[in-house]
Amino acid sequence: MIRLLLIAVAVALLAIAPFHFYSVTLMTIMCFVIFACSFNLLLGYSGLLCFGHAMFFGGAAYVTGYILKSTPISIELAILAGGVFSGLLGLLIGLLTIRRQGIQFAMITLAFSQFLYFIFLQSSFTGGEDGMQAIPRNALFGLFDVSQNLTYYYVVLAFTLVSVFVYYRVVHSPYGEILKAVRDNQPRVESLGFDPERIKLLAFVISAAMAGVAGGMKATVYQFATLTDASWPISAEVILMTLLGGLGTLLGPIFGAGIIIWLNDYLAGFGEWALISQGVILLIVIVFFRRGFVGELSALATYIANRRKPDPKAAASNPAGAQ
Amino acid sequence: MASMEAAVPAGAVASAIDQDYALVGEGLTKVFGGFAAVKDVNLAVRRGSIHALIGPNGAGKTTCFNLLTKTLSPTKGRILLNGVDISRLRTAEVARRGLVRSFQISAIFPNLTVLENVRVALQASYGTGYHFWRSLRAVAPLNRRAEELLEQVGIVESRGTTAAELSYGKKRALEIATTLALEPEVMLLDEPTAGMGHEDVEPITELIRKVAVGRTVLLVEHNLSVVSNLCDRITVLQHGEVLAEGTYEQVSNDERVVEAYMGGVDE
């Protein structure tokens, strides 16, 4: 009940937010919220460190942009098409990489991402270094004009809420339970009769598709798609967001994305100092707050709750089967 | 070369006695870079029995065990489960056919709750493993069975605890409950009492006895008192070869076994 109430309050706040904050910043945050959630699904819940997630983000931005520029297809379908494109790309790359683990997986995904970056750089349809400019916001469902940022904010909000729900659903699904088991102990899952590689591949495809929706959405917010979106610093930024917010926590990437984008925006005037402060923050988080923002908060909540109750561990420390 | 010829008659014998033996290893050989860790081992586990694999350190017990559980592939020889050759099948496929292993280190999922640990195993046959669009209500019907299994191993009161927080003995019990969830016909246990304090060994031994009813169990074990009052049959390995086989009385009176355990090797 309390949870539903909190969600209702959060949605209400988000609905009135653009009247108090710059709507483009808010929309950017939401794009990165989806992107960071997709990344957390991989690293936090499957234990896969993909160091090339920008290829799904940036690739979909071009696909969505291209569709909107060259066809009258409505905007929501164009964004979904970006998600489908990245999902298929994820399937292809996942089939080639999913057997690798740890640092090998990170390096191979980085290599694929760099490979795609150079394809985007050389192709004519992407506009190369100039980027793909003047992407129109075709009417929503072919009916509603969304060219105003304030109106479009609510479309972005709807996409974000649905995406976060999908992410929540995957994590808390029968499949999510197996996925977390693979993360915790892959050989054991295999010994129980599952195919851990197929389980991880599915997570990779879902994550890639979500990253695609985020990238496609960002192209419609700024109305242009650039090489930056497909470059490795974006892959690094999403890792930073997830770690800062709290790896493997449901809400962590949401806060992480919010904090980083807000900081970038706030510190933009200081030039180089924005990057330096980002580095310092990451260092502080890694050294002192290893569970991230949300992770530390929930650990604190558990600690307080345990102090109020008498210690239940006294009863739990008896040896197995001893009755 | 000699071992290859020896494998042939052993095969003929084994196929004639398929009915009585749940798990058979024929002429198993595993070579690691020129070193034969296991040489021409023949092992037959009688259906419904508890069979132990013992031997001094470096005798090849773990290699032999890993061959039978399909964690390693044999260089030579084959493995039969109920008369069917499983030598070339993958671990997951073998598990679906009823041969399930445990691990020396507690093979649990530390960040899942105790109930979720067991439910993961139950999902294997329930077929919801890829259902990412459904809520956890879809697997709620499995909770009762999971609780029954936890009850059976005596840790049902910890169902909501995160598995990482369990004591060592309870982790082993949880692992056994998870293995039982697959209704395995043959259970392979890798040193079930390894690293345990005295107070935990007895309950786990009892637990194995309890869950072995109606199943075939093969275990690798260091603790000879566990072996003596639990196992129907014992195979002793030394230098990668079978040294002796029989009941505890037969094996413990065998001079070669006494020699292997007492002479030189500090076991």
Interface residues (C-beta under 8 A of the other chain):
Chain A: R169 V170 H172 S173 P174 Y175 G176 E177 I178 K180 A181 R183 D184 N185 P187 R188 V189 E190 S191 L192 G193 F194 D195 R198 I199 L202 I206 G248 K313 A315 A316 S317 N318 P319 A320 G321 A322 Q323
Chain B: T69 T71 T91 A92 E93 A95 R96 V100 R101 F103 A107 I108 F109 P110 N111 L112 E116 N117 R119 V120 A121 Q123 A124 S125 T128 G129 Y130 H131 F132 W133 R134 S135 L136 A138 V139 V153 G154 I155 E157 S158 T161 E165 L166 S167 G169 K170 K171 R172 A173 T178 L182 G197 E199 D200 P203 I204 E206 L207
